[in-house]
Amino acid sequence: MNQTFTVTGMTCGHCEKAVTRAVKQVDPQAEVTIDRAVNLVEVQSDQPRELLAKAIAEEGYAVAA
């Protein structure tokens, strides 16, 4: 299932890696695509959206509802 998140606060490659790592802790098989320029994170995962959003938020990034 493809899920799209608007994530603010990502300013560099390290931020992208932190968000990717957070998602993969919830679902190691997840495919993560990030477009930092438009604050977009696309995740291919069957995990609940709430769990993925919580993992990203726990890394310190704001996830829009």
TORFI-881259 format. One record per atom (N, C-alpha, C, O, CB): y, x, z. Coordinates in steps of 0.05 Angstrom, whole numbers, plus 5000, padded with zeros to 4 digits. Atoms other than C-alpha are relative to their C-alpha. Glycine has a CB too. Layout:
N
YXZ...
REM end
This chain:
65
497650175000500050005000502550185000502750365016500049815024497549855002506850284980502049885018502649645017501050024971498050094981512050235034502550184997502350424994499050015030497549865004519350425027501749985025502149765036501549904976498349994976523850635085502750134992502950314976498750165023497449875002531350785087500350165025500550055047502349794996500049814977531851395132502650164998503050314979497550185001497649855000538551695150499850245020498250235039502549835008500149774983539752375181498650244988498650464999498849935026501449785013535652795133502150164984503450064966497849894981497949845013540153365111498950254986500450384971502050095020501049755012535453925088497049984996495749785003500650245018502949995004528354115069498549995025496349875026499350254985501350014974526554215142499749715009497749635020501550175021500050284993528353485154497849854985496349694996502749874995502150135016523853265097497250075010495549905012500350094970502749914989518053675125499549865026497249785032500050305004500450134974519153365194499249714996497549615010502650025017500750285006518952655166497249984988495749814996502149884981502750005012512852815124497950055021495849915022499850214978501849944978509353125184499649765019497449705027500950245016500250234982510952515227498249784988496649665002502849895006501650215013507952035176497150094999495349925004501049954971502849905003501752475166498650015028496150025028500050274987501350024973500552465242498849735004496849695018502050075022500950274998499751715236497749964980495749834986502249804995502050035022495851745170499850264984501450314966500849764982500349745014493352435147499749974970500350174956497750145011500350045029491752145078502449894986502449854962497649824995497650125012498651855067501250184979501250424981502049935022498449855020502552055005502949935006503749705008499249924971497250044992509852165022501850124978501550344970500650145027498049925020515552204971502849955012503349735021499649854973497450034987522652334996502250074979502050264964500250195024497649955016529252274958502350015020503549805026500449784977498049974979534152555008502749914992504349815008500150305009497450075010540152414964500649715004503049635008500250074970499550294996539251664972498649905026498349665029499049844976501250074974535851675041497549834998497049655014502049855017502450165005529351405013497550155006497150384997500049914970502749894994522351535039498049804991498049575000499750075031502250185009516451235002497450115011496850355009500049994968502649924988509751245036497849824989498049584989500149975031502450145009503051055006498050025023496850235027498950134973501750014976499050845067499349725007500849535001501450145024500950274991495050265095500749965029500149755040497049974996499250034972497850385165502349805002503849764983500850275012497950194997502449855193502850134998503250355007499849865028497349905004509749935174501350095027502750295028501749794986498849954974511849915247499250285011500850425023499349785020500949754990507550515265501350244985502050444997496950024997498849795017510250935207503050035007504050255010499749944970497249994993517450745224500550135027502350285031501249724999499749894973516450915297499650305000501050455013497949875019500549725001513551595280502450154988503250374998497550064982497649885012519651755236502250005020503650205023500849854974497850034980524451505290499650205023501550315033500149725010500549824978521051935342500650294993501050465010497049985008499149745009522852545300503050035001504150244997499050064972497150004997530152355310501549904976503949954974500850285005498750115023531651995245500349705002498549575013498550084974499550284998534651305239498549864976498849944953503049934999501450155020530150815202501249724999501149575018496949995006498850265003533650195174497849795000495649844989501749984975501950224998530149535186499349894972497749714970501049775017
REM end
